[in-house]
Amino acid sequence: MVRPPILNPQAVPCSSVDEHLPAVALAQMMPEALRERFANPPMWQAELLGDGGLFPGRKPADAAVLLPLVAYDDGLRLLLTRRTDHLRDHAGQVSLPGGRVESQDASLEATALRETEEEIGLSRTFVEVLGRLPIYTTVTAYRVTPVVALVKPGFELKLQEGEVAEAFEVPLQFLMTPAHHRHHVFEFAGDRQQFLSMPWRNKEAAADAQEYFIWGATAAMLRNFYRFLSA
């Protein structure tokens, strides 16, 4: 069923929080542990495979995004972006860097690396690709493959003007703790719809720091990453 875009997701009430699920152990989020997990993956199943429904008139297209995990001494932090407010799709939303597959791309990994370089200027010389997560289909008809990678600190970013408003980092430990995963439910045309969010505020920076509302496809792919690490 086709549904309209959710323009104000923060206004959709939270129906539940997954406090009953265990957090991923810190030892499982160390670089060597992640390398081992992708080299020898467990039996597991993705929890969320798509938004549900498609906007009318959209042809399916393949895309890839990067989950860039910056490896600091005190733990991994996920590098995310906030899109500018005037874009056609997902304006103003928190996103993973990435985009549509182009004919010159040798692989989905190549797409994720190229798009990340174009969007935020992260050089692939700092990036170690670990592996893929399952495809996630968005309401805008993109078949998105998440590519997980470790990133060495010391890089410099250059944001793509007009597309990326800012880049920021979130501790992976926060994102892999289900007590921070919120479910939102709404009704459309008599059908029950839902999405996931992981709101984050950097309280270490300031008590009144900006809240980043991580939701939709980005939150869903991170939830699948949680399932992969906790399997």
N, C-alpha and C positions, 0 to 999 in steps of 0.2 A: 504494500500500500504506500502511495506517495504521501509524504507529510511535508509541511512547510519547514523552513529553517528555524532553528531555535536561536533567536536573536538575543535573548537575555537569560542564559542558563543559570546564572546566580539566583534568579527569581523562582526557579523551580524548586520546591521544597525537598529537603533531604528526607528520604524514607527510612534509611538504615545506615549503620556504619559497621564495618566488619571487624570489630574489636575481638571477636571470638577466634579469628584466624591468627596463627603464629607469624611473627616477623621472620624474614630470612636472617639466618645467623650471620654475624659480621664476617666470620671466617669464610663463608661461602661467597662473599662479595669482594674478596681479595683478587688481584689480577691473576695470580697463578691458578686459583680455584676456578675462575671463570674460563681460563684457557682449557683446563681439564674438563669442565662441564660441557663446553662446546665440542671438544675433541671426542668425548664419550658421553653423548647425551642420554638422559634417562628416558624411560617410557613415560610420556606425558601427553596431555591434550590441552589445546588452547581453550580458554573459557569464552572468549568473545571474538567472533569472526567478522562482524560487520555492524554498521549503524542500524540497518533495517530500513527497507524502502529506498527508492532512488528519486532524485529530482527528475522531472520530465525532460525529455529531449537530450539527455546526456548519454554519450557513447562510452562504454567501458574503456579505461586506459590504464596501462601498467605504470606504476611509480615505485620509488624506493626512498626510504628515509634512513637517516643515520641516528643510532643511539650512541652519542659520543660520551664515553665515560672517562672523565679526566682523572688520572691516577695521581692524586696527591699523597703525601706521606701519611696524612690522617684519615684517608679513606677516599672512595670514589665519589665524584660529583657528576651529575648528568647535565650536559650543556643543552639548554633549550632556547628557543627564540619566541619573541612575540611579534606577530605579523602586524603590518600597518593597517589602519582603520578603513582604507578606501578600496581594498582588494575585492575582487568579485566573489571569491570563495574564502570562507573562514577568516574574515576580516577581524583584526584585533585579537585573534585567538593565540594561545600558547601552542607552539608546534615544535616538532622535531625537524631539523633541517633536511631538505630533500625535495623531490619533485618527479616530474614525468620522465619516463624512459625515452631516450632519443636514439635514433638509428645508429649513431656512432658509438654508443655505449657497448662495451664488450660483455658486460654482465650487470646484474642488479647492484652488485657491490660498486661497480664503476659508476653507475647512475648516482648512488648515494654519495660517493666521494666527490663527483663532479658538482652535483647540486649543492653540497655543503660548502665547497670552495667558492662557488658563485654567490651563495646567499650570505655567508658570514666570513669568508676569507680564510677558513681553517685549512692550512696546507696538509695534503695527504702524507707528507713526510713525517708528520707527528702522529699518524693514525695507524693502528694495528687492528685489522678486521678480525673478529672472532667467529662470526657466523650469522645465520639468519633466524628470524622468528617467523611464524606462519603469516600468510597473507591476510590482510584486513581490508575489507571493502567498505569504502565510505559512501555516504548518502550522495556525494557528488560523483559517484561511479568510478572512483580510482581504486584499483587493486594494488594496495600498498604493501610492499615487503619491507619490514624493519630489519636493518643491518646493524648488529651490535659491534662496537669497536672500543678499544682502549685508546686513550689519547695522552701523549706525554705533555706535561706542563711546559710552559715557555713559549707557546704560540702567541701570535698576535692576530686579532680579528679585524676584519674590514667589512662592515655590514652593507648589504646591497641596498642602496638608496631607493626608497619608494616601495620596497617589499618587506624589509625587516626593520621593525622599530627599535628593537633591543635584543641583546642576548644576555642570558643569566644562567647561573648554575644552582642546582638543587642537590643536596646530599642524597645519594642512592639509598642510604639506610632509611631516610624518611619515606621515600617512594615505595620501598619494599616492606613497609610496615602497614598491614591492612587496617589497623586502627585509624589510619589516615585516608582510607578509601571510603567514599560516600556514594550511596546509591540514590538516584533521583528518579521519580516516577511521575508521568503525566498522561493524560488521556487525549487522544486525537481521533475524531470520527468514530468514537466508541471502542477504539483499540488502545490497549495499554502499551505505552512506550516508556523506555528508561535509558538512562545513561549513567556513567560513572564520573566522579570528580575526585581530585586530590589537591585541594587548595593549600598553598604554601606561602608562608610569610617569613622572611629572613629576620627573625627577632634579634639575632646577634648583631645585625647592622643597626637597628633602631627599633624602639618599642612600637612606633607607628609606621613601620616599614610597609611598603606596598604589598598587597596580597596578589599572588598570581593564581588565577583560577585555571588549573590544569584539568581538562575535561574532554569528553567526546572521544575521538579516535586516538588522540595522544594518550589519554588516561587508559583507554582500552588496551592499547599495545603494551603499556607499562604493566597493566594487570596480567597480561599474558606472559610478560617477562617474569613477573612474580611467580606465576604458576610453574614456569620452566625452572626457576632456581629452587623452588620449594618442593619439586617432585621427588 
